[in-house]
Structure formats: structure tokens, C-alpha cells
């Protein structure tokens, strides 16, 4: 097969090949836009999931801190009961100032430990809540950027279609190979 035998075919087929190339390029750009949007939606969904997990963990941390505070209180009650029983067993009075001071110090230390446990749990939970809010914001921003990239790709695709159509018209519609409309109009 020689080049001379293929030339007439290529001359007749070139507008179609050029048009198909323009359409494929535009289709690829539309697909790119859809891909950007899908990626943004996936990133947003992942961020929302992470935020929900952080919120659940924050609740669990608070619950665990409350439980720790209760356990500290229960242990202290046993200790104070033991202190009182030993004081009574030793022959001293349960209302002796030394015994009362010892029990008061134990109660104060218990209250302090309970407050530290609660504060620690609340601080961890608060940090998790802040992280959850940041994750949600990040996911929303990913989606917003993806939407803009998708719109940009769609505009590029429309531009490709428009410029390809104009190029085809300029080349084949105005007296180019095969005659076209302009050749028939006498222009």
C-alpha cells in the first residue's frame, strides 16, 4: 500500500478524525472534572467519618474519666473506713482530732484526685472535639476545591469543543478540502 493510495482516504477522513480527536479530548476533560469531584466527595466522607469517630472517642474518654473518679472515691471510702476502724480498735476515740485530721486529709486528697481525673478526661475530650471540627472543615474544603477543579475541567472541555468546532469550520467549512459551505457560497 503506497502513500498515494492512502492520501484520498485521509483527505476525506481528516475532518472526521479531527472531530473525533476534539470529542475525545473534551470527553477526557469532562471525565477529569468528574474525577476531581469524586475525589473531593471521598475525601469529605473520610473526614466526616474521622470526625464522628473522634466525637465517639471523646465521649468514651469522658466516661472513662468519670469512672476513674468514681473508683478513686470508692477506694477512698474504704481507706477512710479502715482508718476509722483502726482508730477505734486501738482504743482511741473515733472523734479524736488526730483521727479526724487523718480522715479529712484523705477526703481532701480523694477530692483532688477525682477532680484531676475529671479534668484530664474533659481536656482529652475537648481536644478530640476540636480535632473533629478541624477534620470536618478539612473535608468541606477538599470538596470545595474539588468542585472548583471539576467546574474548571468542564469549562476546559467546553472550550475544547468550541475551538475544535471553529477549527473544523475554518478548515473544512470555508472552501478547505472537500469544498465546504463557503466554497459553495462564492465567498
C-alpha positions as CSV (number, residue, x, y, z in Angstrom):
1,X,0.0,0.0,0.0
2,X,1.5,3.3,-1.1
3,X,1.1,6.8,0.3
4,X,-0.6,7.8,-2.9
5,X,-3.3,5.2,-2.4
6,X,-4.0,6.3,1.3
7,X,-4.0,10.1,0.6
8,X,-7.5,10.3,-0.8
9,X,-8.8,8.4,2.2
10,X,-7.0,10.6,4.7
11,X,-8.2,13.7,2.8
12,X,-11.8,12.6,3.1
13,X,-11.5,11.2,6.6
14,X,-9.4,14.1,8.1
15,X,-12.5,16.2,9.2
16,X,-13.9,13.1,11.0
17,X,-10.6,12.2,12.6
18,X,-10.1,15.8,13.7
19,X,-13.6,16.0,15.0
20,X,-13.2,12.6,16.8
21,X,-10.0,13.9,18.4
22,X,-11.8,17.0,19.6
23,X,-14.6,15.0,21.1
24,X,-12.3,12.6,22.8
25,X,-10.2,15.4,24.2
26,X,-13.4,17.1,25.6
27,X,-14.7,13.8,26.9
28,X,-11.4,13.3,28.7
29,X,-11.7,16.7,30.3
30,X,-15.2,16.0,31.4
31,X,-14.0,12.8,33.0
32,X,-11.2,14.6,34.7
33,X,-13.8,17.0,36.2
34,X,-15.9,14.1,37.4
35,X,-12.8,12.5,38.9
36,X,-11.9,15.7,40.8
37,X,-15.4,15.8,42.2
38,X,-15.5,12.2,43.1
39,X,-12.1,12.6,44.9
40,X,-13.4,15.5,46.8
41,X,-16.5,13.7,47.8
42,X,-14.5,10.7,49.0
43,X,-12.1,13.0,51.0
44,X,-15.0,14.8,52.6
45,X,-16.7,11.5,53.5
46,X,-13.5,10.2,55.1
47,X,-13.1,13.4,57.0
48,X,-16.7,13.3,58.3
49,X,-16.2,9.7,59.3
50,X,-13.0,10.6,61.2
51,X,-14.8,13.4,62.9
52,X,-17.6,11.1,64.0
53,X,-15.0,8.6,65.4
54,X,-13.2,11.4,67.3
55,X,-16.5,12.5,68.8
56,X,-17.3,9.0,69.9
57,X,-13.8,8.6,71.4
58,X,-14.3,11.9,73.2
59,X,-17.5,10.6,74.8
60,X,-15.7,7.4,75.8
61,X,-12.8,9.3,77.3
62,X,-15.2,11.4,79.4
63,X,-17.0,8.3,80.5
64,X,-13.7,6.6,81.5
65,X,-12.6,9.7,83.4
66,X,-15.9,9.7,85.3
67,X,-15.5,6.0,86.1
68,X,-11.9,6.7,87.3
69,X,-13.2,9.5,89.6
70,X,-15.9,7.1,91.0
71,X,-13.2,4.4,91.6
72,X,-11.0,6.9,93.4
73,X,-13.9,7.9,95.6
74,X,-14.8,4.2,96.3
75,X,-11.2,3.4,97.2
76,X,-11.0,6.4,99.5
77,X,-14.2,5.4,101.2
78,X,-12.6,2.0,102.0
79,X,-9.4,3.7,103.2
80,X,-11.3,6.1,105.5
81,X,-13.4,3.3,106.8
82,X,-10.2,1.3,107.6
83,X,-8.7,4.4,109.3
84,X,-11.8,4.8,111.5
85,X,-11.9,1.1,112.4
86,X,-8.2,1.1,113.3
87,X,-8.6,4.1,115.4
88,X,-11.5,2.6,117.3
89,X,-9.7,-0.8,117.6
90,X,-6.6,0.9,119.1
91,X,-8.6,2.2,122.0
92,X,-8.7,5.8,120.8
93,X,-11.9,7.6,120.0
94,X,-13.2,7.9,116.5
95,X,-13.7,11.6,117.1
96,X,-10.1,12.1,118.2
97,X,-8.6,15.2,116.5
98,X,-5.7,13.2,115.0
99,X,-8.1,10.6,113.5
100,X,-10.4,13.4,112.2
101,X,-7.4,15.2,110.7
102,X,-6.2,12.0,109.0
103,X,-9.7,11.3,107.6
104,X,-10.0,14.9,106.4
105,X,-6.7,14.8,104.6
106,X,-7.7,11.5,103.0
107,X,-11.0,13.1,101.9
108,X,-9.2,16.2,100.5
109,X,-6.7,14.0,98.6
110,X,-9.6,12.0,97.3
111,X,-11.4,15.1,96.1
112,X,-8.3,16.3,94.4
113,X,-7.6,13.0,92.6
114,X,-11.3,12.9,91.5
115,X,-11.1,16.4,90.1
116,X,-7.8,15.7,88.3
117,X,-9.3,12.6,86.7
118,X,-12.4,14.5,85.5
119,X,-10.3,17.4,84.3
120,X,-7.9,15.1,82.4
121,X,-10.9,13.4,80.7
122,X,-12.5,16.6,79.8
123,X,-9.3,18.1,78.4
124,X,-8.7,15.0,76.2
125,X,-12.4,15.0,75.1
126,X,-12.2,18.7,74.3
127,X,-9.1,18.2,72.2
128,X,-10.8,15.4,70.3
129,X,-13.9,17.6,69.7
130,X,-11.5,20.3,68.3
131,X,-9.9,17.7,66.1
132,X,-13.3,16.5,64.9
133,X,-14.3,20.0,64.0
134,X,-11.0,20.5,62.1
135,X,-11.5,17.2,60.2
136,X,-15.0,18.3,59.2
137,X,-13.7,21.7,58.0
138,X,-10.8,20.0,56.1
139,X,-13.2,17.6,54.4
140,X,-15.5,20.5,53.4
141,X,-12.5,22.4,51.9
142,X,-11.4,19.3,50.0
143,X,-14.9,19.1,48.5
144,X,-15.0,22.8,47.7
145,X,-11.6,22.7,45.9
146,X,-12.7,19.5,44.0
147,X,-15.9,21.2,42.9
148,X,-13.9,24.2,41.6
149,X,-11.5,21.9,39.8
150,X,-14.4,19.9,38.3
151,X,-16.0,23.1,37.0
152,X,-12.7,24.2,35.6
153,X,-12.2,20.9,33.8
154,X,-15.8,21.2,32.4
155,X,-15.1,24.7,31.1
156,X,-11.9,23.4,29.5
157,X,-13.9,20.6,27.9
158,X,-16.5,23.1,26.5
159,X,-13.6,25.3,25.3
160,X,-12.0,22.4,23.5
161,X,-15.4,21.6,21.8
162,X,-15.9,25.2,20.8
163,X,-12.3,25.7,19.5
164,X,-12.4,22.3,17.8
165,X,-15.7,23.2,16.1
166,X,-14.4,26.5,15.0
167,X,-11.2,24.9,13.7
168,X,-13.1,22.3,11.8
169,X,-15.4,25.0,10.3
170,X,-12.4,27.2,9.4
171,X,-10.6,24.3,7.8
172,X,-13.4,22.4,6.1
173,X,-16.4,24.7,6.1
174,X,-14.9,27.6,4.1
175,X,-13.6,26.0,1.0
176,X,-11.0,23.8,2.5
177,X,-10.5,20.2,1.4
178,X,-13.8,18.9,0.0
179,X,-15.3,22.3,-0.7
180,X,-17.4,23.2,2.4
181,X,-20.1,25.7,2.7
182,X,-18.1,28.9,1.9
183,X,-16.9,27.4,-1.4
184,X,-20.5,26.9,-2.5
185,X,-21.5,30.4,-1.4
186,X,-18.9,32.0,-3.6
187,X,-17.2,33.7,-0.7
